[in-house]
Amino acid sequence: MDSVSRDASAVPELSLKALFLGFLEIALSSFGGALAWSRRIIVERRQWLTDRQFAELLAICQVLPGGNIINMSIWMGAESRGYVGAFVTLLGFLGIPFLTTLALGALYDLGTQFQVVQSGLRGASSVIAGMSIATGLKLVWPYRREPWALALAVVTMVAIGVLRLPLVPVILCVGPIGMAAVKWVKR
């Protein structure tokens, strides 16, 4: 676990402006979920983290309470620039969406009665599903030569997605197995 947290926290020192604009870009690009865009912007465009660092940091952020990418923005900001960095990344990620949500909430009742709006929302949900699948495949890629990690991912996916078992008991069972496997494989 120690090497995981060290790798995931290897956030480069970035300017407050870069942190703000990076997470603002994620926020403005995302609709219905920021994971796909976060990976694209943090790993591919800005190259702040490697694929593996991103996956490890995401795993840590999923364990923490709250939204995964919100946790990631706070972690990256804090690692790069301390408390001010954490605040700046959070403001970049949540500021505009918060104001937009307030405005859209006021218009929601008016718009949902129109068929074109209903059709647009159905189409957006299909795009989001496709992006989620593509991001999942990209997150698995760094672990393609580690069959034990892929097996744990499949077991977890089947338990939660297919069998509809509750998340917490599944994680409490699979998590220790994964930690033991990491220790055993790294020997």
VONUBA-524871 format. One record per residue: residue number from 1; x, y, z of N, C-alpha, C in turn. Coordinates in Angstrom, 2 decimals, m for minus. Example, Ala and Ser with C-alpha at 12.3 -4.5 7.8 and 13.67 -1.06 7.14 Angstrom:
// VONUBA-524871
+-----+---------+---------+---------+---------+---------+---------+---------+---------+---------+
| pos |    n.c1 |    n.c2 |    n.c3 |   ca.c1 |   ca.c2 |   ca.c3 |    c.c1 |    c.c2 |    c.c3 |
+-----+---------+---------+---------+---------+---------+---------+---------+---------+---------+
|   1 |   13.19 |   m5.69 |    7.80 |   12.30 |   m4.50 |    7.80 |   13.20 |   m3.30 |    7.80 |
|   2 |   12.85 |   m2.25 |    7.08 |   13.67 |   m1.06 |    7.14 |   12.90 |    0.03 |    7.87 |
+-----+---------+---------+---------+---------+---------+---------+---------+---------+---------+
***
This chain:
// VONUBA-524871
+-----+---------+---------+---------+---------+---------+---------+---------+---------+---------+
| pos |    n.c1 |    n.c2 |    n.c3 |   ca.c1 |   ca.c2 |   ca.c3 |    c.c1 |    c.c2 |    c.c3 |
+-----+---------+---------+---------+---------+---------+---------+---------+---------+---------+
|   1 |    0.83 |   m1.20 |    0.00 |    0.00 |    0.00 |    0.00 |    0.87 |    1.26 |    0.00 |
|   2 |    2.02 |    1.14 |    0.65 |    2.89 |    2.30 |    0.74 |    3.32 |    2.78 |   m0.63 |
|   3 |    3.71 |    1.84 |   m1.52 |    4.13 |    2.26 |   m2.85 |    2.97 |    2.80 |   m3.67 |
|   4 |    1.76 |    2.30 |   m3.40 |    0.59 |    2.81 |   m4.12 |    0.36 |    4.27 |   m3.76 |
|   5 |    0.35 |    4.58 |   m2.46 |    0.07 |    5.96 |   m2.07 |    1.20 |    6.90 |   m2.51 |
|   6 |    2.45 |    6.41 |   m2.49 |    3.54 |    7.24 |   m2.93 |    3.43 |    7.54 |   m4.43 |
|   7 |    3.12 |    6.52 |   m5.24 |    2.97 |    6.72 |   m6.68 |    1.81 |    7.65 |   m6.99 |
|   8 |    0.67 |    7.43 |   m6.33 |   m0.53 |    8.20 |   m6.62 |   m0.36 |    9.66 |   m6.20 |
|   9 |    0.46 |    9.90 |   m5.18 |    0.60 |   11.28 |   m4.71 |    1.73 |   12.02 |   m5.42 |
|  10 |    2.32 |   11.41 |   m6.42 |    3.42 |   12.05 |   m7.15 |    2.88 |   13.10 |   m8.11 |
|  11 |    2.17 |   14.06 |   m7.57 |    1.59 |   15.13 |   m8.37 |    2.65 |   16.19 |   m8.56 |
|  12 |    2.89 |   16.62 |   m9.80 |    3.91 |   17.65 |  m10.02 |    3.48 |   18.98 |   m9.41 |
|  13 |    4.45 |   19.84 |   m9.15 |    4.12 |   21.17 |   m8.64 |    3.60 |   22.00 |   m9.81 |
|  14 |    2.36 |   22.42 |   m9.70 |    1.70 |   23.15 |  m10.77 |    1.30 |   24.52 |  m10.26 |
|  15 |    1.16 |   25.47 |  m11.17 |    0.71 |   26.80 |  m10.76 |   m0.76 |   26.74 |  m10.39 |
|  16 |   m1.18 |   27.69 |   m9.57 |   m2.60 |   27.76 |   m9.19 |   m3.47 |   27.97 |  m10.43 |
|  17 |   m2.97 |   28.76 |  m11.36 |   m3.72 |   29.00 |  m12.60 |   m3.88 |   27.70 |  m13.39 |
|  18 |   m2.81 |   26.91 |  m13.50 |   m2.88 |   25.64 |  m14.23 |   m3.86 |   24.68 |  m13.55 |
|  19 |   m3.81 |   24.62 |  m12.23 |   m4.74 |   23.75 |  m11.49 |   m6.19 |   24.17 |  m11.72 |
|  20 |   m6.44 |   25.47 |  m11.58 |   m7.79 |   25.98 |  m11.77 |   m8.30 |   25.70 |  m13.18 |
|  21 |   m7.48 |   26.06 |  m14.18 |   m7.91 |   25.88 |  m15.57 |   m8.04 |   24.41 |  m15.94 |
|  22 |   m7.18 |   23.56 |  m15.41 |   m7.28 |   22.12 |  m15.70 |   m8.58 |   21.53 |  m15.20 |
|  23 |   m8.93 |   21.84 |  m13.97 |  m10.17 |   21.28 |  m13.42 |  m11.41 |   22.01 |  m13.93 |
|  24 |  m11.25 |   23.26 |  m14.33 |  m12.35 |   23.95 |  m15.01 |  m12.62 |   23.29 |  m16.36 |
|  25 |  m11.56 |   22.93 |  m17.08 |  m11.71 |   22.25 |  m18.36 |  m12.43 |   20.91 |  m18.18 |
|  26 |  m12.07 |   20.18 |  m17.14 |  m12.76 |   18.91 |  m16.85 |  m14.23 |   19.17 |  m16.60 |
|  27 |  m14.51 |   20.16 |  m15.77 |  m15.90 |   20.47 |  m15.42 |  m16.71 |   20.89 |  m16.63 |
|  28 |  m16.14 |   21.70 |  m17.50 |  m16.87 |   22.20 |  m18.66 |  m16.99 |   21.14 |  m19.76 |
|  29 |  m16.11 |   20.16 |  m19.76 |  m16.16 |   19.10 |  m20.76 |  m17.10 |   17.97 |  m20.36 |
|  30 |  m17.35 |   17.83 |  m19.09 |  m18.09 |   16.68 |  m18.56 |  m19.59 |   16.93 |  m18.57 |
|  31 |  m20.32 |   15.87 |  m18.85 |  m21.77 |   15.93 |  m18.72 |  m22.22 |   14.56 |  m18.24 |
|  32 |  m22.70 |   14.51 |  m17.01 |  m23.18 |   13.25 |  m16.47 |  m22.11 |   12.39 |  m15.83 |
|  33 |  m20.89 |   12.84 |  m15.82 |  m19.81 |   12.09 |  m15.19 |  m18.48 |   12.60 |  m15.69 |
|  34 |  m17.56 |   12.82 |  m14.78 |  m16.31 |   13.48 |  m15.13 |  m15.13 |   12.53 |  m15.25 |
|  35 |  m15.32 |   11.25 |  m14.99 |  m14.20 |   10.33 |  m14.98 |  m13.49 |   10.27 |  m16.33 |
|  36 |  m14.24 |   10.09 |  m17.40 |  m13.63 |    9.98 |  m18.73 |  m12.84 |   11.23 |  m19.08 |
|  37 |  m13.42 |   12.38 |  m18.84 |  m12.74 |   13.64 |  m19.18 |  m11.57 |   13.90 |  m18.24 |
|  38 |  m11.70 |   13.52 |  m16.98 |  m10.59 |   13.71 |  m16.04 |   m9.37 |   12.96 |  m16.51 |
|  39 |   m9.55 |   11.70 |  m16.87 |   m8.43 |   10.90 |  m17.34 |   m7.83 |   11.51 |  m18.61 |
|  40 |   m8.70 |   11.89 |  m19.53 |   m8.23 |   12.46 |  m20.80 |   m7.41 |   13.73 |  m20.56 |
|  41 |   m7.89 |   14.59 |  m19.71 |   m7.23 |   15.88 |  m19.50 |   m5.99 |   15.73 |  m18.61 |
|  42 |   m6.10 |   14.99 |  m17.51 |   m5.00 |   14.86 |  m16.56 |   m3.86 |   14.00 |  m17.12 |
|  43 |   m4.21 |   12.90 |  m17.81 |   m3.19 |   11.96 |  m18.30 |   m2.76 |   12.30 |  m19.73 |
|  44 |   m3.72 |   12.44 |  m20.63 |   m3.37 |   12.58 |  m22.05 |   m3.00 |   14.02 |  m22.44 |
|  45 |   m3.84 |   14.98 |  m22.10 |   m3.59 |   16.35 |  m22.55 |   m2.50 |   17.05 |  m21.75 |
|  46 |   m2.67 |   17.06 |  m20.44 |   m1.75 |   17.85 |  m19.60 |   m0.58 |   17.03 |  m19.07 |
|  47 |   m0.68 |   15.73 |  m19.11 |    0.37 |   14.80 |  m18.67 |    0.85 |   15.09 |  m17.25 |
|  48 |   m0.11 |   15.37 |  m16.37 |    0.23 |   15.59 |  m14.96 |    0.50 |   14.27 |  m14.26 |
|  49 |   m0.18 |   13.21 |  m14.69 |   m0.01 |   11.88 |  m14.10 |    0.10 |   10.86 |  m15.23 |
|  50 |    0.69 |    9.71 |  m14.90 |    0.70 |    8.59 |  m15.85 |   m0.62 |    7.83 |  m15.71 |
|  51 |   m0.86 |    6.91 |  m16.64 |   m2.07 |    6.07 |  m16.55 |   m2.13 |    5.35 |  m15.21 |
|  52 |   m1.01 |    4.78 |  m14.82 |   m0.98 |    4.00 |  m13.58 |   m1.20 |    4.90 |  m12.36 |
|  53 |   m0.55 |    6.07 |  m12.33 |   m0.76 |    7.00 |  m11.22 |   m2.22 |    7.43 |  m11.14 |
|  54 |   m2.82 |    7.69 |  m12.29 |   m4.22 |    8.09 |  m12.32 |   m5.10 |    6.98 |  m11.75 |
|  55 |   m4.87 |    5.74 |  m12.19 |   m5.67 |    4.61 |  m11.71 |   m5.49 |    4.42 |  m10.21 |
|  56 |   m4.27 |    4.56 |   m9.71 |   m4.02 |    4.39 |   m8.28 |   m4.66 |    5.51 |   m7.47 |
|  57 |   m4.54 |    6.74 |   m7.96 |   m5.16 |    7.87 |   m7.26 |   m6.68 |    7.73 |   m7.28 |
|  58 |   m7.23 |    7.29 |   m8.39 |   m8.67 |    7.07 |   m8.48 |   m9.11 |    6.02 |   m7.46 |
|  59 |   m8.34 |    4.95 |   m7.32 |   m8.67 |    3.90 |   m6.35 |   m8.70 |    4.47 |   m4.93 |
|  60 |   m7.73 |    5.30 |   m4.61 |   m7.71 |    5.93 |   m3.29 |   m8.92 |    6.83 |   m3.11 |
|  61 |   m9.23 |    7.62 |   m4.13 |  m10.35 |    8.57 |   m4.05 |  m11.70 |    7.87 |   m4.00 |
|  62 |  m11.81 |    6.66 |   m4.53 |  m13.05 |    5.91 |   m4.47 |  m13.34 |    5.41 |   m3.06 |
|  63 |  m12.30 |    5.20 |   m2.27 |  m12.48 |    4.73 |   m0.90 |  m12.93 |    5.86 |    0.01 |
|  64 |  m12.52 |    7.08 |   m0.32 |  m12.89 |    8.23 |    0.50 |  m14.35 |    8.60 |    0.29 |
|  65 |  m14.99 |    9.15 |    1.31 |  m16.39 |    9.59 |    1.10 |  m16.45 |   10.78 |    0.16 |
|  66 |  m17.50 |   10.84 |   m0.64 |  m17.67 |   11.95 |   m1.57 |  m17.44 |   11.51 |   m3.00 |
|  67 |  m17.57 |   12.45 |   m3.90 |  m17.39 |   12.18 |   m5.32 |  m15.94 |   11.88 |   m5.65 |
|  68 |  m15.70 |   10.89 |   m6.49 |  m14.34 |   10.46 |   m6.82 |  m13.50 |   11.58 |   m7.41 |
|  69 |  m14.04 |   12.28 |   m8.39 |  m13.25 |   13.31 |   m9.06 |  m13.14 |   14.57 |   m8.18 |
|  70 |  m14.12 |   14.80 |   m7.35 |  m14.00 |   15.90 |   m6.38 |  m12.84 |   15.58 |   m5.43 |
|  71 |  m12.80 |   14.34 |   m4.94 |  m11.69 |   13.92 |   m4.08 |  m10.36 |   14.04 |   m4.81 |
|  72 |  m10.35 |   13.65 |   m6.09 |   m9.12 |   13.72 |   m6.87 |   m8.67 |   15.17 |   m7.03 |
|  73 |   m9.61 |   16.08 |   m7.29 |   m9.24 |   17.48 |   m7.46 |   m8.64 |   18.03 |   m6.17 |
|  74 |   m9.24 |   17.70 |   m5.04 |   m8.72 |   18.18 |   m3.76 |   m7.34 |   17.58 |   m3.50 |
|  75 |   m7.19 |   16.28 |   m3.75 |   m5.90 |   15.61 |   m3.52 |   m4.80 |   16.23 |   m4.38 |
|  76 |   m5.10 |   16.38 |   m5.67 |   m4.08 |   16.92 |   m6.57 |   m3.72 |   18.37 |   m6.22 |
|  77 |   m4.73 |   19.17 |   m5.90 |   m4.47 |   20.55 |   m5.51 |   m3.65 |   20.63 |   m4.23 |
|  78 |   m4.01 |   19.79 |   m3.24 |   m3.28 |   19.79 |   m1.97 |   m1.85 |   19.29 |   m2.14 |
|  79 |   m1.66 |   18.26 |   m2.94 |   m0.31 |   17.72 |   m3.16 |    0.57 |   18.73 |   m3.91 |
|  80 |   m0.03 |   19.48 |   m4.80 |    0.74 |   20.41 |   m5.61 |    0.97 |   21.75 |   m4.91 |
|  81 |   m0.07 |   22.28 |   m4.24 |    0.00 |   23.64 |   m3.69 |   m0.60 |   23.80 |   m2.30 |
|  82 |   m0.81 |   22.72 |   m1.59 |   m1.32 |   22.82 |   m0.23 |   m2.80 |   23.17 |   m0.19 |
|  83 |   m3.20 |   23.80 |    0.91 |   m4.61 |   24.13 |    1.11 |   m5.15 |   25.06 |    0.03 |
|  84 |   m4.35 |   26.02 |   m0.38 |   m4.79 |   26.96 |   m1.42 |   m5.02 |   26.20 |   m2.73 |
|  85 |   m4.11 |   25.27 |   m3.05 |   m4.26 |   24.46 |   m4.26 |   m5.52 |   23.62 |   m4.22 |
|  86 |   m5.82 |   23.04 |   m3.05 |   m7.03 |   22.24 |   m2.90 |   m8.27 |   23.10 |   m3.13 |
|  87 |   m8.27 |   24.30 |   m2.58 |   m9.41 |   25.21 |   m2.76 |   m9.55 |   25.62 |   m4.23 |
|  88 |   m8.44 |   25.94 |   m4.87 |   m8.46 |   26.38 |   m6.26 |   m8.98 |   25.28 |   m7.19 |
|  89 |   m8.49 |   24.05 |   m7.00 |   m8.97 |   22.95 |   m7.85 |  m10.45 |   22.68 |   m7.62 |
|  90 |  m10.87 |   22.75 |   m6.38 |  m12.28 |   22.54 |   m6.08 |  m13.14 |   23.64 |   m6.69 |
|  91 |  m12.68 |   24.87 |   m6.61 |  m13.40 |   25.98 |   m7.23 |  m13.45 |   25.83 |   m8.75 |
|  92 |  m12.34 |   25.43 |   m9.34 |  m12.31 |   25.21 |  m10.79 |  m13.27 |   24.10 |  m11.20 |
|  93 |  m13.32 |   23.06 |  m10.42 |  m14.15 |   21.91 |  m10.77 |  m15.64 |   22.14 |  m10.47 |
|  94 |  m15.95 |   22.84 |   m9.39 |  m17.36 |   22.96 |   m8.98 |  m17.99 |   24.33 |   m9.20 |
|  95 |  m17.20 |   25.38 |   m9.40 |  m17.76 |   26.73 |   m9.49 |  m18.76 |   26.93 |  m10.61 |
|  96 |  m18.32 |   26.78 |  m11.84 |  m19.19 |   26.98 |  m13.01 |  m20.34 |   25.96 |  m13.03 |
|  97 |  m20.08 |   24.68 |  m12.78 |  m21.19 |   23.73 |  m12.76 |  m22.25 |   24.07 |  m11.70 |
|  98 |  m21.82 |   24.59 |  m10.57 |  m22.78 |   24.99 |   m9.53 |  m23.69 |   26.10 |  m10.04 |
|  99 |  m23.09 |   27.11 |  m10.63 |  m23.89 |   28.23 |  m11.15 |  m24.78 |   27.78 |  m12.31 |
| 100 |  m24.25 |   26.91 |  m13.16 |  m25.03 |   26.40 |  m14.29 |  m26.21 |   25.57 |  m13.80 |
| 101 |  m25.97 |   24.75 |  m12.78 |  m27.05 |   23.92 |  m12.24 |  m28.17 |   24.78 |  m11.65 |
| 102 |  m27.79 |   25.85 |  m11.00 |  m28.82 |   26.76 |  m10.47 |  m29.68 |   27.32 |  m11.60 |
| 103 |  m29.03 |   27.74 |  m12.68 |  m29.78 |   28.31 |  m13.81 |  m30.63 |   27.24 |  m14.49 |
| 104 |  m30.05 |   26.06 |  m14.72 |  m30.80 |   24.99 |  m15.38 |  m31.95 |   24.47 |  m14.53 |
| 105 |  m31.73 |   24.45 |  m13.23 |  m32.81 |   24.02 |  m12.33 |  m34.03 |   24.93 |  m12.45 |
| 106 |  m33.78 |   26.20 |  m12.66 |  m34.89 |   27.14 |  m12.81 |  m35.64 |   26.91 |  m14.12 |
| 107 |  m34.95 |   26.40 |  m15.15 |  m35.57 |   26.17 |  m16.46 |  m36.09 |   24.74 |  m16.67 |
| 108 |  m35.74 |   23.84 |  m15.77 |  m36.03 |   22.41 |  m15.96 |  m37.53 |   22.13 |  m16.17 |
| 109 |  m38.36 |   22.66 |  m15.32 |  m39.80 |   22.39 |  m15.42 |  m40.38 |   22.87 |  m16.75 |
| 110 |  m39.85 |   23.96 |  m17.27 |  m40.34 |   24.46 |  m18.54 |  m39.92 |   23.56 |  m19.71 |
| 111 |  m38.70 |   23.05 |  m19.66 |  m38.15 |   22.30 |  m20.79 |  m38.59 |   20.87 |  m20.92 |
| 112 |  m38.88 |   20.20 |  m19.82 |  m39.17 |   18.77 |  m19.89 |  m40.49 |   18.44 |  m20.57 |
| 113 |  m41.31 |   19.40 |  m20.78 |  m42.57 |   19.13 |  m21.47 |  m42.41 |   19.03 |  m22.99 |
| 114 |  m41.24 |   19.42 |  m23.49 |  m40.98 |   19.37 |  m24.93 |  m40.29 |   18.06 |  m25.32 |
| 115 |  m40.78 |   17.45 |  m26.37 |  m40.24 |   16.17 |  m26.85 |  m38.77 |   16.26 |  m27.24 |
| 116 |  m38.37 |   17.36 |  m27.83 |  m36.98 |   17.51 |  m28.27 |  m36.03 |   17.48 |  m27.07 |
| 117 |  m36.42 |   18.04 |  m25.95 |  m35.59 |   18.00 |  m24.75 |  m35.50 |   16.58 |  m24.22 |
| 118 |  m36.62 |   15.88 |  m24.19 |  m36.63 |   14.49 |  m23.72 |  m35.73 |   13.62 |  m24.60 |
| 119 |  m35.80 |   13.82 |  m25.90 |  m34.96 |   13.05 |  m26.84 |  m33.48 |   13.37 |  m26.63 |
| 120 |  m33.16 |   14.61 |  m26.42 |  m31.77 |   15.01 |  m26.18 |  m31.19 |   14.37 |  m24.93 |
| 121 |  m31.97 |   14.30 |  m23.88 |  m31.50 |   13.68 |  m22.65 |  m31.30 |   12.18 |  m22.82 |
| 122 |  m32.17 |   11.52 |  m23.58 |  m31.99 |   10.09 |  m23.85 |  m30.72 |    9.86 |  m24.67 |
| 123 |  m30.46 |   10.69 |  m25.65 |  m29.25 |   10.57 |  m26.46 |  m27.99 |   10.80 |  m25.63 |
| 124 |  m28.04 |   11.77 |  m24.74 |  m26.89 |   12.05 |  m23.89 |  m26.57 |   10.86 |  m22.99 |
| 125 |  m27.58 |   10.16 |  m22.51 |  m27.33 |    9.02 |  m21.63 |  m26.60 |    7.90 |  m22.39 |
| 126 |  m26.88 |    7.73 |  m23.67 |  m26.17 |    6.73 |  m24.47 |  m24.69 |    7.10 |  m24.64 |
| 127 |  m24.43 |    8.36 |  m24.87 |  m23.05 |    8.83 |  m25.02 |  m22.28 |    8.62 |  m23.72 |
| 128 |  m22.90 |    8.92 |  m22.61 |  m22.26 |    8.78 |  m21.31 |  m21.94 |    7.31 |  m21.03 |
| 129 |  m22.85 |    6.41 |  m21.38 |  m22.59 |    4.98 |  m21.19 |  m21.38 |    4.54 |  m22.02 |
| 130 |  m21.30 |    4.98 |  m23.25 |  m20.17 |    4.63 |  m24.10 |  m18.85 |    5.18 |  m23.57 |
| 131 |  m18.85 |    6.42 |  m23.11 |  m17.64 |    7.01 |  m22.54 |  m17.21 |    6.27 |  m21.28 |
| 132 |  m18.17 |    5.84 |  m20.47 |  m17.84 |    5.10 |  m19.25 |  m17.17 |    3.77 |  m19.58 |
| 133 |  m17.68 |    3.08 |  m20.58 |  m17.09 |    1.80 |  m20.99 |  m15.68 |    2.02 |  m21.53 |
| 134 |  m15.51 |    3.03 |  m22.38 |  m14.18 |    3.32 |  m22.95 |  m13.18 |    3.68 |  m21.86 |
| 135 |  m13.60 |    4.47 |  m20.88 |  m12.70 |    4.84 |  m19.79 |  m12.35 |    3.62 |  m18.94 |
| 136 |  m13.32 |    2.76 |  m18.69 |  m13.04 |    1.53 |  m17.95 |  m11.97 |    0.70 |  m18.63 |
| 137 |  m12.06 |    0.57 |  m19.93 |  m11.06 |   m0.19 |  m20.69 |   m9.68 |    0.48 |  m20.61 |
| 138 |   m9.65 |    1.81 |  m20.67 |   m8.37 |    2.52 |  m20.57 |   m7.76 |    2.37 |  m19.17 |
| 139 |   m8.61 |    2.33 |  m18.14 |   m8.11 |    2.17 |  m16.78 |   m7.56 |    0.77 |  m16.55 |
| 140 |   m8.10 |   m0.22 |  m17.24 |   m7.65 |   m1.61 |  m17.09 |   m6.34 |   m1.84 |  m17.85 |
| 141 |   m6.09 |   m1.10 |  m18.91 |   m4.94 |   m1.34 |  m19.79 |   m3.60 |   m1.44 |  m19.05 |
| 142 |   m3.28 |   m0.56 |  m18.09 |   m1.98 |   m0.69 |  m17.42 |   m1.83 |   m2.00 |  m16.64 |
| 143 |   m2.93 |   m2.67 |  m16.36 |   m2.90 |   m3.91 |  m15.57 |   m3.09 |   m5.14 |  m16.44 |
| 144 |   m2.94 |   m5.01 |  m17.74 |   m3.22 |   m6.11 |  m18.67 |   m2.29 |   m7.30 |  m18.47 |
| 145 |   m1.13 |   m7.10 |  m17.90 |   m0.19 |   m8.20 |  m17.66 |   m0.26 |   m8.70 |  m16.21 |
| 146 |   m1.28 |   m8.28 |  m15.50 |   m1.45 |   m8.71 |  m14.11 |   m2.80 |   m9.41 |  m13.98 |
| 147 |   m2.82 |  m10.73 |  m14.28 |   m4.10 |  m11.47 |  m14.31 |   m4.85 |  m11.44 |  m12.98 |
| 148 |   m4.13 |  m11.40 |  m11.89 |   m4.81 |  m11.36 |  m10.59 |   m5.62 |  m10.07 |  m10.43 |
| 149 |   m5.09 |   m8.95 |  m10.93 |   m5.80 |   m7.67 |  m10.84 |   m7.03 |   m7.69 |  m11.74 |
| 150 |   m6.87 |   m8.23 |  m12.95 |   m8.02 |   m8.32 |  m13.86 |   m9.09 |   m9.25 |  m13.30 |
| 151 |   m8.67 |  m10.36 |  m12.68 |   m9.63 |  m11.30 |  m12.09 |  m10.42 |  m10.63 |  m10.97 |
| 152 |   m9.74 |   m9.87 |  m10.12 |  m10.44 |   m9.16 |   m9.04 |  m11.41 |   m8.12 |   m9.60 |
| 153 |  m11.02 |   m7.45 |  m10.67 |  m11.91 |   m6.47 |  m11.29 |  m13.15 |   m7.14 |  m11.85 |
| 154 |  m12.97 |   m8.28 |  m12.50 |  m14.12 |   m9.01 |  m13.07 |  m15.03 |   m9.52 |  m11.95 |
| 155 |  m14.43 |  m10.09 |  m10.90 |  m15.24 |  m10.58 |   m9.77 |  m16.05 |   m9.44 |   m9.16 |
| 156 |  m15.42 |   m8.30 |   m8.97 |  m16.11 |   m7.14 |   m8.40 |  m17.23 |   m6.65 |   m9.32 |
| 157 |  m16.94 |   m6.57 |  m10.62 |  m17.94 |   m6.12 |  m11.58 |  m19.14 |   m7.06 |  m11.62 |
| 158 |  m18.88 |   m8.36 |  m11.63 |  m19.97 |   m9.34 |  m11.66 |  m20.78 |   m9.26 |  m10.36 |
| 159 |  m20.09 |   m9.18 |   m9.24 |  m20.79 |   m9.14 |   m7.94 |  m21.70 |   m7.93 |   m7.83 |
| 160 |  m21.21 |   m6.78 |   m8.25 |  m21.99 |   m5.54 |   m8.10 |  m22.91 |   m5.31 |   m9.29 |
| 161 |  m22.38 |   m5.46 |  m10.51 |  m23.16 |   m5.12 |  m11.71 |  m24.15 |   m6.18 |  m12.13 |
| 162 |  m23.81 |   m7.46 |  m11.97 |  m24.69 |   m8.54 |  m12.44 |  m25.53 |   m9.11 |  m11.30 |
| 163 |  m24.85 |   m9.48 |  m10.21 |  m25.56 |  m10.09 |   m9.08 |  m26.25 |   m9.06 |   m8.19 |
| 164 |  m25.91 |   m7.79 |   m8.38 |  m26.51 |   m6.68 |   m7.62 |  m26.28 |   m6.79 |   m6.12 |
| 165 |  m25.10 |   m7.30 |   m5.75 |  m24.74 |   m7.37 |   m4.33 |  m24.38 |   m5.97 |   m3.85 |
| 166 |  m24.59 |   m5.69 |   m2.57 |  m24.28 |   m4.35 |   m2.05 |  m22.78 |   m4.04 |   m2.15 |
| 167 |  m22.48 |   m2.80 |   m2.47 |  m21.11 |   m2.36 |   m2.70 |  m20.20 |   m2.59 |   m1.48 |
| 168 |  m20.63 |   m2.16 |   m0.31 |  m19.75 |   m2.21 |    0.87 |  m19.32 |   m3.64 |    1.20 |
| 169 |  m20.22 |   m4.61 |    1.30 |  m19.76 |   m5.98 |    1.59 |  m18.83 |   m6.54 |    0.50 |
| 170 |  m19.10 |   m6.21 |   m0.75 |  m18.23 |   m6.69 |   m1.84 |  m16.83 |   m6.11 |   m1.67 |
| 171 |  m16.74 |   m4.81 |   m1.42 |  m15.43 |   m4.18 |   m1.24 |  m14.73 |   m4.72 |    0.00 |
| 172 |  m15.49 |   m4.97 |    1.07 |  m14.89 |   m5.51 |    2.29 |  m14.36 |   m6.93 |    2.07 |
| 173 |  m14.91 |   m7.65 |    1.12 |  m14.41 |   m9.00 |    0.80 |  m13.27 |   m8.95 |   m0.22 |
| 174 |  m13.46 |   m8.21 |   m1.29 |  m12.49 |   m8.19 |   m2.38 |  m11.27 |   m7.33 |   m2.04 |
| 175 |  m11.48 |   m6.24 |   m1.29 |  m10.37 |   m5.34 |   m0.94 |   m9.21 |   m6.03 |   m0.25 |
| 176 |   m9.46 |   m6.76 |    0.84 |   m8.34 |   m7.45 |    1.50 |   m7.66 |   m8.48 |    0.60 |
| 177 |   m8.43 |   m9.13 |   m0.26 |   m7.83 |  m10.09 |   m1.20 |   m6.89 |   m9.35 |   m2.15 |
| 178 |   m7.32 |   m8.20 |   m2.64 |   m6.48 |   m7.40 |   m3.53 |   m5.21 |   m6.92 |   m2.83 |
| 179 |   m5.34 |   m6.47 |   m1.58 |   m4.16 |   m6.02 |   m0.84 |   m3.19 |   m7.17 |   m0.61 |
| 180 |   m3.72 |   m8.33 |   m0.26 |   m2.85 |   m9.51 |   m0.06 |   m2.17 |   m9.90 |   m1.38 |
| 181 |   m2.92 |   m9.82 |   m2.47 |   m2.36 |  m10.18 |   m3.78 |   m1.23 |   m9.23 |   m4.15 |
| 182 |   m1.38 |   m7.94 |   m3.89 |   m0.33 |   m6.97 |   m4.21 |    0.93 |   m7.31 |   m3.41 |
| 183 |    0.76 |   m7.61 |   m2.13 |    1.91 |   m7.95 |   m1.28 |    2.57 |   m9.24 |   m1.78 |
| 184 |    1.77 |  m10.23 |   m2.14 |    2.29 |  m11.51 |   m2.59 |    3.00 |  m11.38 |   m3.93 |
| 185 |    2.43 |  m10.64 |   m4.86 |    3.00 |  m10.49 |   m6.21 |    4.31 |   m9.69 |   m6.14 |
| 186 |    4.40 |   m8.69 |   m5.27 |    5.59 |   m7.83 |   m5.20 |    6.75 |   m8.49 |   m4.46 |
| 187 |    6.60 |   m9.71 |   m3.96 |    7.70 |  m10.42 |   m3.28 |    8.78 |  m10.78 |   m4.22 |
+-----+---------+---------+---------+---------+---------+---------+---------+---------+---------+
***
